[in-house]
Amino acid sequence: MPPGMAFALLTSVPPVFGLYTSFFPVLIYTLLGTGRHLSTGTFAVLSLMTGSAVERLVPEPLSGNLSGIEREQLDAQRVGAAAAVAFGSGALMLGMFALQLGVLATFLSEPVVKALTSGAALHVLVSQLPSLLGVPLPRQIGCFALFKTLAAVLTALPSSSPAELTISALSLALLVPVKELNVRFRDRLPTPIPGEIAMVLLASVLCFTSSLDTRYNVQIVGLLPGGFPQPLLPSLAELPRILADSLPMALVTFAVSASLASIYADKYSYTIDSNQELLAHGVSNLVSSLFSCFPNSATLATTSLLVDAGGNTQLAGLFSCMVVLSVLLWLGPLFYYLPKAVLACINISSMRQMFFQMRELPQLWRISRVDFAVWTVTWVAVVTLSVDLGLAVGVVFSMMTVVCRTQRVQCLALGLAEGTELYRPLRESHKLLQVPGLCILSYPAPLYFGTRGQFRRVLEWHLGLGEGSKEAPKTGGPPDAAAEPVRVVVLDCGGVTFADAAGAREVVQVRERAKEEVPLWFHEHPLMDLTL
């Protein structure tokens, strides 16, 4: 519940709409989702992306001095913009479900997703500094927004509020150790310590009894309207303007939710349906937008908290809905004096898990330098540009690494292991037998327009044809593997996962050139049919 109100500040809407987003999407996912341990609702990365879109669509007036009525009108416009973004994201996910595009989750690799969330956590931290320090600053959007915000905060630092700075320091001093205790002693604690709820109650009581809002101008949450908003269809006229914002949010929602659901499904031995997840989150965003909710997805922190508390079914979400419902119907006035600085501290402390993802970088460097590069490029792009542009850069760079690696495949010369019927790469042992005059090659890569040049050079070198014969590609054989003239070449194509039209034409052309000199035969692939 407290994170719901806190993430509403990231979205640039009043806190009560964070409670709505913590209620309606949870109910819908409980009915349609396949992740038993998944907790849905407000998510910091999505809230940050939505806030940037809202600030662009409904900017703060340059004067900054608004009357009560003008502030209400501005908030209403921003709520409508956030709901329109949720509607667009939901519609896009339903379209992806109709086309059965759940497989798209595989194109958002783990390094991309982790770098995205880690970089977004830094954006969240910097965006909350004005609230922590009590410095009213306009929100920066677009490229280099993080650095612009830092510069503005440093400039306004002398005018920070001592009262709000003290509240922020005390709140973080309580929240961060409690979260650390919950992680370190999760096996010994019957239930996690509710540090956020305790902090909200303590801060509200302190602000009320000390009149911090009137004596020191501490910004408070104010009145939380009771009940639920009336269903309202977002303005369809705004949809063309928000599609560019809705698409990356739909991808982030699906990627984070599907990967998180898969992690716990593997851990607890059950299966999920990625296309059904598209349907669940699409309907969740679409329907909840009618009740003025902003984009939502599965959440890392609350999912981990739910699992630690022993939740094993989607019914656990219903109990959290009951708590939110009680606040919306009866307990809302208790949060009137809650300082907004406390909500900012909750936002920052919730990013702890995302920041700690950087601890995996040394291990990633040892396992795969390419994945390390993907993580680094994505993180730098997210931090320096923006979350949505960083996502695009990360996906494109990740796909480029895949394409580049397909062009660096070695064509391996094979030899017979003595006493067996197995053929192994000659580079593995000098004891492998090679039939005189016979060259057996293995090409373990797809054959398409991007690799046909490498394929042609390798075969021409072994066949002694054209310019390829002047270059010695990496075959994996010993230096004397080609000492005797080659009379027959057999190409094992069992590792060729697919071949396109350009690759097929290359096969035909190479075989036609070699027809009168060295026979070329293919094994274990439809490529054999192309050369008949």
N, C-alpha and C positions, 0 to 999 in steps of 0.2 A: 504493500500500500504506500509507504513513504516514497519508494523509488518511482511509483507512478506519478505522484505529484511533482517529484523532483525532475523527472524527464520531461514533464510538461513545460518547464522553464526552458529546456533546450529547444523545444518545439516553438517557443514564442507564443504560447497560449496560456490562459489561466490554469492554475493547478487542478481545478475540479475536472478538467477534461482528461487529465492523466488518470483520474479515478474511473472515468467512463471507459477509457482504453484498457484499464485493468479488469474490467468487468465483462463487457460484451464479447470481445474476441475470445476470452477464456471459455465462455459458455459454448460458443460455436465450435471451437477446436475440440472440445470435449466430445462433441457429437460426431465430428467428421475426421479427426486426426488419427494417425496410426502410431504415433510415438507415445508410448505409455508413460514415459518419465519426463516428457517435454512440458515445460512451463512457458506459456505464451503471455504476451502483453506488451508493455513498453520496453523498448530496446534502445540503448544509448546511441548506437550508430545510426539507426533509422531516425531517431528523434533529432539528432544533429543534422542529418541530411534534410529532413522535413523543415527544420527551423531555417536553414539556408534558403529553401524554396519559398517559405512563407515570408521571410524578410525581403526577398526579391519581388514577390508578387504584391505584398502589402508593406511597403517600407515605412519606417518611423518618420514622422514629420521632422523637418530640419529644425524647427523651433524647439521641439522636445517638451514644451510646456503645454499639456493638454488638460482640459477640464474633465470632470467626471464623466459627462455625457460623451465627450469626444473619445475618451479612453475606452468606454464601453463600445462605441461604434468601431473603433480600431480593433478591439479584441474580437468582436463579432466577425469582422472581415477576415481576420487571421484564422479564426476557427473554421470559417467556410473554406479558406484556401487549404488548410491542413486536411480537412475532410475530403476536399476534391482530389488532393494528392493520394489519399488512401483509396478513394473510389477508383482512380486511374490505376493504381498498383493492383488492386483486386481484380479489375477487369482484365488487365494484362495477364495475370496469373491464371485466370479462368480461360483466357484464350490459349495460353500455353498448355493447360490441361486438355482442352478440346483437341489440340494437335498432338497430345501425348509427348510433350517435350520435357518430361522429367529427366531424360538423359542429359540435359544441359547442365545439370549439377556437376557432372564430371569435368566440365571445362573450367570450373572455378576450383583450382587446385588448393590443397591445404596451405601451402606457403602464401598464396594470394589472399585467402580468407583470413589467415592469422595476421599477416602484415596489414591488411585493411583494418581489422578491429584494433590492432595495436596502435596504428597511426591515428585512427579516429579517437582513441582514448586520449591521445595527446591534444587533439582538437577540443575534446570535452573539457579537459583540465584547464586549458588556456581560456576557453569561453566562459568558464565559471569564475575566473579571477575577479572580474568587476563585482560580482555578487559577494564574493568572499571579503573583498576589501571595502565594500560599501561605496563603490565608485560608479555612478551611472554613466555608462558609455554606450554609444550606438553599436549594434552588432555588425561585425565585418563579414562580408560574404565574398565569394569568388576566389580566384587564385591569390595565394600569399596572404589569406585572411588571418592565419595563425600569427604571422609575423607582424601584421598590421595591428592586431589586437594586443600583442605583447608591447609594441611601441606605444600604443595609446595608454595601456595600463601603467607603464613606467613613467610616462609623462604626467599622469593624473595621480601617481602614488602619494605625493605630499598632501593631497586633499582627501585621503581615505578616511573612513569613519573608524575611530578607535573602538567604538562599541561593537560594530559588526566584525571588525578584525578580531576582537576578543572572543566573540561568539564563535567565529569560524575556527579559531585556534583550539578552543575547548572542545568543539564538536569533533574535529579531526583527531584530537588527542583521545577521545573516547571511541570513536567509530573504528579507526584503523586497528588498535590493539584488539578490540572485540572480534573483528573479522579474522585477525590472525589466530586468536584463540579458537575460534570456531573451526578453522582449518586444521590446526595442529592437534586438537583434542576431539576431533569429530567422532572417533571411536569410543570415547569415554563419556561424552555428553549425551544425555538422553534426547535432548532437542537443542538446536543451535541457540545461542544467546541472542535475544531480540534487541540488539544494540540500537538499530535504527528507530524502532518504536520507542525505546526508552529515551533516546535523544530527542525525539519529537515531543514527547510528553514533558520532559524536563525543560526544554527550551520554551515551550508554550507557557508553562507555569511561571517560569522566570520572567518572561516578557510581560505577562499579565500582572504579576505582583509588583514588578519594578517599573511598569509603564515605560518600557524602553522605546516603544513606538512613538510616544509623544515627547518624552524627555530627550531622547538621543536620535530621533528620526530614523529608527531602525525599520527597514522595510519588512512588512508582515504579509502573510497570505491573504488575510481578510476573510470575508464571508464566503463560505462554500455553499452554493445553492443546494437545497434539499431536493430529493427525487431525481427523476430522469428527464433529459431533454426530449422534446417532441421530435418524432422522426421527420427528417427534412432531407430531400434529395439535393445533393450538392449542385451548384450551378454548372450546367452542362456547357455553358459558354466558356468556362475556364479550362475545360479539358484539353483543347489544343495547346494551351499555354503550359500545361503542367505535364504533358506526356514525356517531355525530355527529362523531367524530374522523377516521374513515376517508374520509368523503365529501369534505371539503376536500383531504385528501391525494391522493385519486384525481384530483381536478380539477387540482391543482398538478402532479402527476406527468405527466398527459397534456398539459397546456398547455405546460409547460416542454419536455418531450421532443418534442412535435409541432412547436413553434415552432423549437427548435434544429435538428431534423432538416430542417425546411423551409429554414432559412437556408443550410445546407451543400448541400442538394439543388439550390437555385437557383444557388449559387456554382459547383458542379461539374456542372451540367446533367444531373440525373437526377430522377426523381419518387419520391415516397413515398406510401404509402397510410395515411391517418389512421386508418381503421378497423383496418388490420393493426397499426398502432402500439398501438392499444387492446388488441388481442389479445396482442401481445408483452409489453407491460408488465403486463397483467393476469395472464398466466400466470407471468411472472417474479416478481411479488410473491406470488402464491398458492403456487407451488411452493417458492420460497425460504423462505417462512414455516414450512414443514414442517421446515426445517433451522435454525430459531431465528434467521432473518434479520429485520431490521427493514425498513420501507418504503424502496424504492429507486427511482431514476429516472435519466434522462440527467443528466449533470453538466456544468456550463459549463466549469470549469477543466480537467478531464481531457480533455474533447472538444477544446478548443483546443490542449492539449498534444499530443494524438494527431495532430491535423492538422499541427501544426508539425514533428512528428517524421517526417512522410511517410506516415502511415497512411491508406490509401485503401479498405480493405475491413473488413468485420466480423471478419475473421480476426485483426486486430490485437488484439482483445479476448482471443483465446485465449492470446497471448503474455503478457499481463498476468495471466491466470489461472494460467499456469505459474509465474510469480514468486510469486504468493500461495500456490499449492500447495506450493512449496518451503519457504516460511515455516511453513505449517501442519504439514508433515510433518517437517522437519528443523531449520529455522533459528529456530524460536520461542524457544528458551532465550537467544538472543543479545539479545533485547529485554527481558529480565527487569529490568535496571537502568535502563530508559528512564524519565526523569522525566516525569510527567504534564504538567508545565508546558510541556515541549517540544511535546506534542500540542496543548495550548491555543494555542501560538504558531503551529503549523501551521494550526489552524482559522482564526485571525485573518488570517494571510497569504493563505489561500485566498479570503478575502472581497475581496481587492483589486479584482478585476474588477467585482464587484457595486457596490462603493463608487464606482468611476469612472463608473458609469452616470449619476450626477448631473451629469456634465459635459455631457450632452445636453440639459439643461433650457433653457439659453439658445436653442439652436436650435429646441427644441420650442415655446418661447414665440413665436418669429418665425413658425413654420409654422402652428401651430394653438393658439390660446388654450384651446380646449375640451380638447384632449389634455393640455395643460399642467395644466389644472384637474383632470382625471382622475388624472394622475400625482401631483399634490400631495395630493389628498384621500385617495387610496389609501395613499400613503406615511405621511401623518399618522395614518391609522387603524391601519395596521400597527404603527407605533411606539408609539402611545399605548394601543391596545387589545391586540390580539394578532394573530398571523399569520393565523389562520383567520377571525377577525372582520374583520380588515382586508381580506382577500380578498373576503368577502361585501359589505362596504361599497363596495369598488372596483368590483365587478361591477354592483351595483345602481346606483351613481352613473353608471357608464359607459352603462348601458342608458337611464337617465333622460336623459342628454344626447342620445342618439339620438332618443328620443321627442320631446323638446323641439324639436329641430331640424326634425323633420317638420312641426311646427306653425308654423314661421317661414318657410315656403316662399313666395316671391313668385309671384304669378300674372302672367305677362308678356304684354303686348300686342305682337303681331307685325305687322311690315310687310314689304312686298315689296322686295327689293333690286333696284334698277333694272338692267334688262338681263339679269336672271337669273330663275330659278324658285324661288329660295331665300327663305324667310321668316326674318327675324331680329328680335330684340327691338328695339322702337322706341327704347329708351334708348341703344342703341349708336350711332345716327346719326340726324341730322335729315333725311338724304336718302332714308330709306326711305319707300316709297309706302304709303298707306293708302286703301283703297277707301271712298269716302263712304257712310256708312250701314252699313258692315260692320265689325264688331269681331271680330278673330281673337285668341283668347287661348290661352296655353299654361299648363297646370297640371302642372309637373314634380314630382309628389309622390304618394305612396300616398294612396288615399282610403279611410279607415277611421274607426272611431268617434271616434278622437282628433283627426282633421283635418276632419271633416264640418262643424263650425261655421265654420272658416276658409273652406272651400270654399263654403258657403252665402253668407257675407257678401260674398265676392268676386263671385260671380255676381249676387247681388241688386243690388249697386252698379252693375254694368255693365248690368243689365236694368232698373234703375230701380224695383225692387220693395222694399216694406217698409222696415224700419229700416236694412237694409244700404245703401240708397241715400243715407243721410245720412252714411255714413262713406266716406272715400276710402282704400281699401287700396292697398298698394304694388303697382302693376301694371307698373312699369318703362316706362311710356309718357311722352311729352312732355306738358306742361301742357295743350296744346290738342287732345289726342288724342280727347277726347270732346266737342269743340265742336259737331259736327253730331249730331242725334238718331240713335241707333243703331236700325236696323230689323232687323238679323239679327246674332246672335252665334254664332260657330263656336268650339267649344272643342277644341283639339288635345290629345288624351289620350294621345299617344304616350309621355309621361313618367310616366304613372300606372302604377306597377309592379304594384299589386294593389288590389282593392277588396273590402271585406267587405259583409255584409248591410246594416249601418247606412249605409255609404257609398252603396250602391245605392239604398236607400230615399230618401236625400237627393237623389240625382239625379232620381228620379221626381217627388218633391214639388216641386223647383225648376222642373222643366219644366212640370208641371201648372199652377203659378202663373203662369208666363210665356207659356202657350199662346196667350192672347188678346191679348197686347201685343207681345212680341218673340219670334220663333221662335228656338229654341235647338237647335243641331245639334252632334253629337259626331263627332270624326274619329279614326280609328286606335285604337279600343278596343272591347271587348265592351260598354262602357257604352251604345253605340248601341242594342244589342238590348234593353236594359232599358227604354228610353223609347219603344219602338214600341207 
